[in-house]
Amino acid sequence: MYILIDECLPKKLKQELSEYTVFTVQEKGWSGLENGDLLRVAENEFDVWVTADKNVEYQQNLDRFDIAVVVLVTPRSRLDMLLPLMPQLREILQVIQPHQIVYIGS
């Protein structure tokens, strides 16, 4: 499975998903792309996009993109707040399908 971590999340989050092939938006050179453009390029290489953008579902028609989206919901996108969500993220990654959006966290 190929996972893309959004630029709004800490780069170190990648280390928590070492069992997958993971890239950050920055590593791909896609920093600054708007969500629609990002999803358009990401769907060709990735199975899942992990973000903290709670509004993506309302800003984009996710049915248009052949990629799944996981939204990590925490008060702030700091690594110490995201780490407790990792077990649930790993579970979701086992079953998530393209065009699906899943929210994890509070």
ABEGO torsion letter per residue (X at the ends): XBBBBBAABBAAAAAAAAABBBBBAAAAGABGBBAAAAAAAAAAABABBBBABAAAAAABBAAABBBBBBBBBBABBBAAAAAAAAAAAAAAAAABBBGBBBBBEX
